[in-house]
Amino acid sequence: MRTTVELSDDLIAALHALAVKKGYRGYSRIMEEAVKHYLRDHEKKEGAWSVLSRMRGIWSGKEAAETKKKLEEIRKNWHA
């Protein structure tokens, strides 16, 4: 299905360059891959938030604070 999407000149240039690199005639396939990836990622995040929201109130204040402290420490030492 055809649709119109407004993108910046920089994004269009990057899409064209990637299409050429991959040997595609245009960038429609890249756009479709990008949208699929975005939607999959969004579903994963929404699913995680749904689980977390159902857990609200299960931990005591002390447990929540200890877990938050541990997570902050992990994030501080995380090497990406």
Gaussian input, Z-matrix of N, CA and C with variables (Angstrom, degrees):
# hf/3-21g

backbone

0 1
 N
 C     1     B1
 C     2     B2     1     A1
 N     3     B3     2     A2     1     D1
 C     4     B4     3     A3     2     D2
 C     5     B5     4     A4     3     D3
 N     6     B6     5     A5     4     D4
 C     7     B7     6     A6     5     D5
 C     8     B8     7     A7     6     D6
 N     9     B9     8     A8     7     D7
 C    10    B10     9     A9     8     D8
 C    11    B11    10    A10     9     D9
 N    12    B12    11    A11    10    D10
 C    13    B13    12    A12    11    D11
 C    14    B14    13    A13    12    D12
 N    15    B15    14    A14    13    D13
 C    16    B16    15    A15    14    D14
 C    17    B17    16    A16    15    D15
 N    18    B18    17    A17    16    D16
 C    19    B19    18    A18    17    D17
 C    20    B20    19    A19    18    D18
 N    21    B21    20    A20    19    D19
 C    22    B22    21    A21    20    D20
 C    23    B23    22    A22    21    D21
 N    24    B24    23    A23    22    D22
 C    25    B25    24    A24    23    D23
 C    26    B26    25    A25    24    D24
 N    27    B27    26    A26    25    D25
 C    28    B28    27    A27    26    D26
 C    29    B29    28    A28    27    D27
 N    30    B30    29    A29    28    D28
 C    31    B31    30    A30    29    D29
 C    32    B32    31    A31    30    D30
 N    33    B33    32    A32    31    D31
 C    34    B34    33    A33    32    D32
 C    35    B35    34    A34    33    D33
 N    36    B36    35    A35    34    D34
 C    37    B37    36    A36    35    D35
 C    38    B38    37    A37    36    D36
 N    39    B39    38    A38    37    D37
 C    40    B40    39    A39    38    D38
 C    41    B41    40    A40    39    D39
 N    42    B42    41    A41    40    D40
 C    43    B43    42    A42    41    D41
 C    44    B44    43    A43    42    D42
 N    45    B45    44    A44    43    D43
 C    46    B46    45    A45    44    D44
 C    47    B47    46    A46    45    D45
 N    48    B48    47    A47    46    D46
 C    49    B49    48    A48    47    D47
 C    50    B50    49    A49    48    D48
 N    51    B51    50    A50    49    D49
 C    52    B52    51    A51    50    D50
 C    53    B53    52    A52    51    D51
 N    54    B54    53    A53    52    D52
 C    55    B55    54    A54    53    D53
 C    56    B56    55    A55    54    D54
 N    57    B57    56    A56    55    D55
 C    58    B58    57    A57    56    D56
 C    59    B59    58    A58    57    D57
 N    60    B60    59    A59    58    D58
 C    61    B61    60    A60    59    D59
 C    62    B62    61    A61    60    D60
 N    63    B63    62    A62    61    D61
 C    64    B64    63    A63    62    D62
 C    65    B65    64    A64    63    D63
 N    66    B66    65    A65    64    D64
 C    67    B67    66    A66    65    D65
 C    68    B68    67    A67    66    D66
 N    69    B69    68    A68    67    D67
 C    70    B70    69    A69    68    D68
 C    71    B71    70    A70    69    D69
 N    72    B72    71    A71    70    D70
 C    73    B73    72    A72    71    D71
 C    74    B74    73    A73    72    D72
 N    75    B75    74    A74    73    D73
 C    76    B76    75    A75    74    D74
 C    77    B77    76    A76    75    D75
 N    78    B78    77    A77    76    D76
 C    79    B79    78    A78    77    D77
 C    80    B80    79    A79    78    D78
 N    81    B81    80    A80    79    D79
 C    82    B82    81    A81    80    D80
 C    83    B83    82    A82    81    D81
 N    84    B84    83    A83    82    D82
 C    85    B85    84    A84    83    D83
 C    86    B86    85    A85    84    D84
 N    87    B87    86    A86    85    D85
 C    88    B88    87    A87    86    D86
 C    89    B89    88    A88    87    D87
 N    90    B90    89    A89    88    D88
 C    91    B91    90    A90    89    D89
 C    92    B92    91    A91    90    D90
 N    93    B93    92    A92    91    D91
 C    94    B94    93    A93    92    D92
 C    95    B95    94    A94    93    D93
 N    96    B96    95    A95    94    D94
 C    97    B97    96    A96    95    D95
 C    98    B98    97    A97    96    D96
 N    99    B99    98    A98    97    D97
 C   100   B100    99    A99    98    D98
 C   101   B101   100   A100    99    D99
 N   102   B102   101   A101   100   D100
 C   103   B103   102   A102   101   D101
 C   104   B104   103   A103   102   D102
 N   105   B105   104   A104   103   D103
 C   106   B106   105   A105   104   D104
 C   107   B107   106   A106   105   D105
 N   108   B108   107   A107   106   D106
 C   109   B109   108   A108   107   D107
 C   110   B110   109   A109   108   D108
 N   111   B111   110   A110   109   D109
 C   112   B112   111   A111   110   D110
 C   113   B113   112   A112   111   D111
 N   114   B114   113   A113   112   D112
 C   115   B115   114   A114   113   D113
 C   116   B116   115   A115   114   D114
 N   117   B117   116   A116   115   D115
 C   118   B118   117   A117   116   D116
 C   119   B119   118   A118   117   D117
 N   120   B120   119   A119   118   D118
 C   121   B121   120   A120   119   D119
 C   122   B122   121   A121   120   D120
 N   123   B123   122   A122   121   D121
 C   124   B124   123   A123   122   D122
 C   125   B125   124   A124   123   D123
 N   126   B126   125   A125   124   D124
 C   127   B127   126   A126   125   D125
 C   128   B128   127   A127   126   D126
 N   129   B129   128   A128   127   D127
 C   130   B130   129   A129   128   D128
 C   131   B131   130   A130   129   D129
 N   132   B132   131   A131   130   D130
 C   133   B133   132   A132   131   D131
 C   134   B134   133   A133   132   D132
 N   135   B135   134   A134   133   D133
 C   136   B136   135   A135   134   D134
 C   137   B137   136   A136   135   D135
 N   138   B138   137   A137   136   D136
 C   139   B139   138   A138   137   D137
 C   140   B140   139   A139   138   D138
 N   141   B141   140   A140   139   D139
 C   142   B142   141   A141   140   D140
 C   143   B143   142   A142   141   D141
 N   144   B144   143   A143   142   D142
 C   145   B145   144   A144   143   D143
 C   146   B146   145   A145   144   D144
 N   147   B147   146   A146   145   D145
 C   148   B148   147   A147   146   D146
 C   149   B149   148   A148   147   D147
 N   150   B150   149   A149   148   D148
 C   151   B151   150   A150   149   D149
 C   152   B152   151   A151   150   D150
 N   153   B153   152   A152   151   D151
 C   154   B154   153   A153   152   D152
 C   155   B155   154   A154   153   D153
 N   156   B156   155   A155   154   D154
 C   157   B157   156   A156   155   D155
 C   158   B158   157   A157   156   D156
 N   159   B159   158   A158   157   D157
 C   160   B160   159   A159   158   D158
 C   161   B161   160   A160   159   D159
 N   162   B162   161   A161   160   D160
 C   163   B163   162   A162   161   D161
 C   164   B164   163   A163   162   D162
 N   165   B165   164   A164   163   D163
 C   166   B166   165   A165   164   D164
 C   167   B167   166   A166   165   D165
 N   168   B168   167   A167   166   D166
 C   169   B169   168   A168   167   D167
 C   170   B170   169   A169   168   D168
 N   171   B171   170   A170   169   D169
 C   172   B172   171   A171   170   D170
 C   173   B173   172   A172   171   D171
 N   174   B174   173   A173   172   D172
 C   175   B175   174   A174   173   D173
 C   176   B176   175   A175   174   D174
 N   177   B177   176   A176   175   D175
 C   178   B178   177   A177   176   D176
 C   179   B179   178   A178   177   D177
 N   180   B180   179   A179   178   D178
 C   181   B181   180   A180   179   D179
 C   182   B182   181   A181   180   D180
 N   183   B183   182   A182   181   D181
 C   184   B184   183   A183   182   D182
 C   185   B185   184   A184   183   D183
 N   186   B186   185   A185   184   D184
 C   187   B187   186   A186   185   D185
 C   188   B188   187   A187   186   D186
 N   189   B189   188   A188   187   D187
 C   190   B190   189   A189   188   D188
 C   191   B191   190   A190   189   D189
 N   192   B192   191   A191   190   D190
 C   193   B193   192   A192   191   D191
 C   194   B194   193   A193   192   D192
 N   195   B195   194   A194   193   D193
 C   196   B196   195   A195   194   D194
 C   197   B197   196   A196   195   D195
 N   198   B198   197   A197   196   D196
 C   199   B199   198   A198   197   D197
 C   200   B200   199   A199   198   D198
 N   201   B201   200   A200   199   D199
 C   202   B202   201   A201   200   D200
 C   203   B203   202   A202   201   D201
 N   204   B204   203   A203   202   D202
 C   205   B205   204   A204   203   D203
 C   206   B206   205   A205   204   D204
 N   207   B207   206   A206   205   D205
 C   208   B208   207   A207   206   D206
 C   209   B209   208   A208   207   D207
 N   210   B210   209   A209   208   D208
 C   211   B211   210   A210   209   D209
 C   212   B212   211   A211   210   D210
 N   213   B213   212   A212   211   D211
 C   214   B214   213   A213   212   D212
 C   215   B215   214   A214   213   D213
 N   216   B216   215   A215   214   D214
 C   217   B217   216   A216   215   D215
 C   218   B218   217   A217   216   D216
 N   219   B219   218   A218   217   D217
 C   220   B220   219   A219   218   D218
 C   221   B221   220   A220   219   D219
 N   222   B222   221   A221   220   D220
 C   223   B223   222   A222   221   D221
 C   224   B224   223   A223   222   D222
 N   225   B225   224   A224   223   D223
 C   226   B226   225   A225   224   D224
 C   227   B227   226   A226   225   D225
 N   228   B228   227   A227   226   D226
 C   229   B229   228   A228   227   D227
 C   230   B230   229   A229   228   D228
 N   231   B231   230   A230   229   D229
 C   232   B232   231   A231   230   D230
 C   233   B233   232   A232   231   D231
 N   234   B234   233   A233   232   D232
 C   235   B235   234   A234   233   D233
 C   236   B236   235   A235   234   D234
 N   237   B237   236   A236   235   D235
 C   238   B238   237   A237   236   D236
 C   239   B239   238   A238   237   D237

   B1=1.4348
   B2=1.5256
   B3=1.2635
   B4=1.4609
   B5=1.5229
   B6=1.3165
   B7=1.4520
   B8=1.5218
   B9=1.2938
   B10=1.4623
   B11=1.5181
   B12=1.3215
   B13=1.4647
   B14=1.5185
   B15=1.3147
   B16=1.4578
   B17=1.5265
   B18=1.3398
   B19=1.4610
   B20=1.5241
   B21=1.3185
   B22=1.4659
   B23=1.5300
   B24=1.3114
   B25=1.4682
   B26=1.5219
   B27=1.3289
   B28=1.4668
   B29=1.5238
   B30=1.3218
   B31=1.4655
   B32=1.5238
   B33=1.3169
   B34=1.4686
   B35=1.5275
   B36=1.3329
   B37=1.4704
   B38=1.5271
   B39=1.3326
   B40=1.4654
   B41=1.5252
   B42=1.3237
   B43=1.4676
   B44=1.5296
   B45=1.3279
   B46=1.4687
   B47=1.5259
   B48=1.3343
   B49=1.4639
   B50=1.5199
   B51=1.3185
   B52=1.4648
   B53=1.5225
   B54=1.3246
   B55=1.4678
   B56=1.5212
   B57=1.3208
   B58=1.4635
   B59=1.5231
   B60=1.3195
   B61=1.4673
   B62=1.5292
   B63=1.3319
   B64=1.4661
   B65=1.5257
   B66=1.3256
   B67=1.4565
   B68=1.5218
   B69=1.3181
   B70=1.4630
   B71=1.5264
   B72=1.3227
   B73=1.4647
   B74=1.5216
   B75=1.2931
   B76=1.4613
   B77=1.5111
   B78=1.2939
   B79=1.4688
   B80=1.5294
   B81=1.3064
   B82=1.4698
   B83=1.5250
   B84=1.3423
   B85=1.4756
   B86=1.5240
   B87=1.3349
   B88=1.4619
   B89=1.5285
   B90=1.3218
   B91=1.4640
   B92=1.5282
   B93=1.3340
   B94=1.4606
   B95=1.5265
   B96=1.3451
   B97=1.4596
   B98=1.5351
   B99=1.3227
   B100=1.4676
   B101=1.5252
   B102=1.3241
   B103=1.4647
   B104=1.5296
   B105=1.3404
   B106=1.4708
   B107=1.5243
   B108=1.3367
   B109=1.4588
   B110=1.5291
   B111=1.3261
   B112=1.4619
   B113=1.5265
   B114=1.3143
   B115=1.4641
   B116=1.5258
   B117=1.3313
   B118=1.4728
   B119=1.5266
   B120=1.3373
   B121=1.4576
   B122=1.5292
   B123=1.3249
   B124=1.4621
   B125=1.5317
   B126=1.3391
   B127=1.4652
   B128=1.5266
   B129=1.3348
   B130=1.4623
   B131=1.5242
   B132=1.3409
   B133=1.4602
   B134=1.5217
   B135=1.3321
   B136=1.4688
   B137=1.5168
   B138=1.3307
   B139=1.4615
   B140=1.5124
   B141=1.3229
   B142=1.4623
   B143=1.5203
   B144=1.3427
   B145=1.4624
   B146=1.5182
   B147=1.3103
   B148=1.4576
   B149=1.5299
   B150=1.3149
   B151=1.4668
   B152=1.5225
   B153=1.3430
   B154=1.4595
   B155=1.5292
   B156=1.3158
   B157=1.4698
   B158=1.5226
   B159=1.3376
   B160=1.4694
   B161=1.5269
   B162=1.3358
   B163=1.4612
   B164=1.5261
   B165=1.3333
   B166=1.4587
   B167=1.5341
   B168=1.3187
   B169=1.4528
   B170=1.5239
   B171=1.3245
   B172=1.4606
   B173=1.5292
   B174=1.3474
   B175=1.4632
   B176=1.5187
   B177=1.3236
   B178=1.4670
   B179=1.5285
   B180=1.3064
   B181=1.4619
   B182=1.5209
   B183=1.3379
   B184=1.4671
   B185=1.5229
   B186=1.3408
   B187=1.4677
   B188=1.5285
   B189=1.3099
   B190=1.4655
   B191=1.5205
   B192=1.3179
   B193=1.4637
   B194=1.5285
   B195=1.3431
   B196=1.4693
   B197=1.5282
   B198=1.3152
   B199=1.4501
   B200=1.5223
   B201=1.3176
   B202=1.4631
   B203=1.5266
   B204=1.3260
   B205=1.4589
   B206=1.5306
   B207=1.3307
   B208=1.4667
   B209=1.5355
   B210=1.3265
   B211=1.4666
   B212=1.5245
   B213=1.3235
   B214=1.4623
   B215=1.5244
   B216=1.3135
   B217=1.4666
   B218=1.5359
   B219=1.3089
   B220=1.4721
   B221=1.5266
   B222=1.3335
   B223=1.4628
   B224=1.5169
   B225=1.3202
   B226=1.4639
   B227=1.5318
   B228=1.3207
   B229=1.4616
   B230=1.5197
   B231=1.3315
   B232=1.4693
   B233=1.5243
   B234=1.3179
   B235=1.4695
   B236=1.5165
   B237=1.3143
   B238=1.4707
   B239=1.4894
   A1=108.35
   A2=117.21
   A3=121.93
   A4=109.75
   A5=115.30
   A6=121.00
   A7=108.66
   A8=116.47
   A9=121.45
   A10=108.86
   A11=114.88
   A12=121.31
   A13=107.07
   A14=116.77
   A15=120.40
   A16=109.01
   A17=115.35
   A18=122.20
   A19=109.18
   A20=115.83
   A21=120.18
   A22=109.81
   A23=115.44
   A24=120.90
   A25=111.28
   A26=116.71
   A27=120.43
   A28=111.63
   A29=116.98
   A30=120.06
   A31=111.37
   A32=116.45
   A33=120.00
   A34=109.92
   A35=116.92
   A36=120.48
   A37=110.97
   A38=116.29
   A39=120.15
   A40=110.97
   A41=117.31
   A42=120.97
   A43=110.84
   A44=116.78
   A45=120.26
   A46=110.84
   A47=116.30
   A48=120.42
   A49=111.00
   A50=116.91
   A51=120.35
   A52=111.03
   A53=116.56
   A54=120.25
   A55=110.40
   A56=117.03
   A57=120.93
   A58=109.66
   A59=116.50
   A60=121.79
   A61=111.28
   A62=116.56
   A63=121.15
   A64=112.59
   A65=116.97
   A66=120.15
   A67=113.96
   A68=117.58
   A69=121.85
   A70=109.42
   A71=116.35
   A72=121.09
   A73=111.60
   A74=117.57
   A75=123.01
   A76=109.05
   A77=116.49
   A78=118.33
   A79=113.67
   A80=117.85
   A81=120.42
   A82=112.26
   A83=116.73
   A84=119.49
   A85=110.87
   A86=115.88
   A87=119.41
   A88=110.05
   A89=116.45
   A90=120.43
   A91=110.63
   A92=116.69
   A93=119.72
   A94=110.94
   A95=116.91
   A96=120.29
   A97=110.74
   A98=116.35
   A99=120.59
   A100=111.19
   A101=116.90
   A102=120.26
   A103=110.55
   A104=117.17
   A105=120.22
   A106=110.77
   A107=115.47
   A108=120.31
   A109=110.32
   A110=116.92
   A111=121.42
   A112=111.05
   A113=116.97
   A114=120.48
   A115=111.65
   A116=117.34
   A117=120.89
   A118=109.89
   A119=116.55
   A120=121.52
   A121=110.43
   A122=116.35
   A123=121.25
   A124=110.89
   A125=116.93
   A126=120.81
   A127=111.03
   A128=116.66
   A129=120.23
   A130=110.53
   A131=116.45
   A132=120.23
   A133=111.10
   A134=116.79
   A135=120.34
   A136=110.35
   A137=116.71
   A138=120.79
   A139=111.38
   A140=116.86
   A141=121.21
   A142=110.65
   A143=117.15
   A144=119.77
   A145=111.16
   A146=116.77
   A147=120.22
   A148=110.33
   A149=115.79
   A150=120.49
   A151=110.10
   A152=115.99
   A153=119.39
   A154=111.99
   A155=116.64
   A156=118.46
   A157=111.49
   A158=117.68
   A159=119.85
   A160=110.95
   A161=117.05
   A162=121.24
   A163=112.02
   A164=116.88
   A165=120.45
   A166=110.69
   A167=115.50
   A168=121.02
   A169=114.19
   A170=117.86
   A171=120.70
   A172=110.80
   A173=116.24
   A174=120.34
   A175=110.00
   A176=114.50
   A177=119.04
   A178=107.98
   A179=116.86
   A180=121.20
   A181=111.76
   A182=115.32
   A183=120.31
   A184=110.54
   A185=117.68
   A186=121.19
   A187=111.30
   A188=116.13
   A189=120.21
   A190=110.46
   A191=117.48
   A192=121.65
   A193=110.95
   A194=116.78
   A195=120.51
   A196=110.72
   A197=117.39
   A198=121.44
   A199=110.52
   A200=116.88
   A201=121.02
   A202=110.21
   A203=116.66
   A204=121.51
   A205=110.63
   A206=116.90
   A207=120.80
   A208=111.22
   A209=116.92
   A210=120.59
   A211=111.63
   A212=116.70
   A213=120.28
   A214=110.57
   A215=116.80
   A216=121.16
   A217=110.69
   A218=116.54
   A219=120.77
   A220=110.37
   A221=116.45
   A222=120.22
   A223=111.66
   A224=116.71
   A225=120.98
   A226=110.35
   A227=117.48
   A228=122.20
   A229=113.57
   A230=117.23
   A231=121.74
   A232=110.42
   A233=116.04
   A234=121.57
   A235=108.01
   A236=116.64
   A237=120.54
   A238=111.83
   D1=137.47
   D2=179.62
   D3=-89.90
   D4=145.30
   D5=175.88
   D6=-151.23
   D7=166.48
   D8=178.48
   D9=-108.37
   D10=130.78
   D11=177.72
   D12=-130.25
   D13=130.26
   D14=178.51
   D15=-93.66
   D16=123.78
   D17=179.30
   D18=-130.76
   D19=156.82
   D20=178.24
   D21=-69.33
   D22=159.11
   D23=178.19
   D24=-58.61
   D25=-37.54
   D26=179.25
   D27=-63.04
   D28=-42.38
   D29=178.89
   D30=-66.48
   D31=-41.40
   D32=178.56
   D33=-61.30
   D34=-43.98
   D35=178.84
   D36=-61.48
   D37=-42.74
   D38=179.12
   D39=-64.83
   D40=-40.03
   D41=178.22
   D42=-64.18
   D43=-43.73
   D44=178.05
   D45=-60.82
   D46=-44.55
   D47=-179.43
   D48=-62.11
   D49=-42.88
   D50=179.77
   D51=-67.02
   D52=-38.98
   D53=178.33
   D54=-61.59
   D55=-43.97
   D56=178.76
   D57=-62.36
   D58=-44.98
   D59=-179.68
   D60=-59.02
   D61=-39.07
   D62=-179.13
   D63=-85.06
   D64=-6.78
   D65=179.50
   D66=81.54
   D67=21.13
   D68=178.67
   D69=-87.92
   D70=151.22
   D71=177.83
   D72=-74.13
   D73=-30.82
   D74=179.53
   D75=-144.14
   D76=-170.78
   D77=-177.77
   D78=-109.21
   D79=14.01
   D80=179.07
   D81=-60.37
   D82=-41.91
   D83=-179.76
   D84=-64.11
   D85=-37.80
   D86=179.12
   D87=-66.21
   D88=-42.51
   D89=177.72
   D90=-60.71
   D91=-43.19
   D92=179.63
   D93=-63.88
   D94=-43.08
   D95=177.33
   D96=-60.87
   D97=-41.47
   D98=-178.46
   D99=-65.07
   D100=-42.90
   D101=179.93
   D102=-65.99
   D103=-42.61
   D104=177.42
   D105=-59.40
   D106=-45.01
   D107=-179.87
   D108=-61.71
   D109=-45.01
   D110=179.57
   D111=-60.73
   D112=-46.15
   D113=-178.64
   D114=-65.37
   D115=-40.47
   D116=177.22
   D117=-61.61
   D118=-45.50
   D119=-179.91
   D120=-62.91
   D121=-42.11
   D122=179.55
   D123=-62.58
   D124=-42.61
   D125=178.76
   D126=-62.01
   D127=-40.91
   D128=179.43
   D129=-62.73
   D130=-44.95
   D131=-179.56
   D132=-65.28
   D133=-43.59
   D134=178.99
   D135=-62.26
   D136=-40.83
   D137=178.63
   D138=-62.40
   D139=-41.42
   D140=179.26
   D141=-65.41
   D142=-42.47
   D143=178.89
   D144=-65.71
   D145=-34.59
   D146=178.72
   D147=-62.84
   D148=-44.75
   D149=178.27
   D150=-62.16
   D151=-45.70
   D152=-178.95
   D153=-63.86
   D154=-40.28
   D155=-178.66
   D156=-66.51
   D157=-31.81
   D158=177.03
   D159=-70.48
   D160=-23.61
   D161=-178.71
   D162=-84.61
   D163=-10.18
   D164=-176.79
   D165=-53.66
   D166=128.47
   D167=177.66
   D168=90.33
   D169=-5.30
   D170=-178.83
   D171=-75.73
   D172=-39.78
   D173=179.36
   D174=-84.52
   D175=150.45
   D176=172.51
   D177=-73.47
   D178=165.87
   D179=177.86
   D180=-57.95
   D181=-39.40
   D182=-179.93
   D183=-65.95
   D184=-45.84
   D185=178.79
   D186=-60.89
   D187=-41.95
   D188=179.94
   D189=-64.09
   D190=-43.46
   D191=-179.51
   D192=-64.51
   D193=-42.62
   D194=178.88
   D195=-64.27
   D196=-42.45
   D197=179.61
   D198=-65.59
   D199=-42.17
   D200=178.50
   D201=-60.93
   D202=-43.19
   D203=179.67
   D204=-62.39
   D205=-43.91
   D206=179.03
   D207=-63.72
   D208=-41.89
   D209=178.97
   D210=-64.37
   D211=-40.49
   D212=178.05
   D213=-63.13
   D214=-38.77
   D215=178.41
   D216=-66.43
   D217=-42.28
   D218=177.49
   D219=-61.68
   D220=-45.76
   D221=-179.85
   D222=-62.88
   D223=-37.25
   D224=-178.79
   D225=-65.62
   D226=-34.18
   D227=-177.46
   D228=-97.34
   D229=4.21
   D230=-176.63
   D231=-71.30
   D232=131.81
   D233=177.63
   D234=-110.37
   D235=110.17
   D236=-178.24
   D237=-91.00

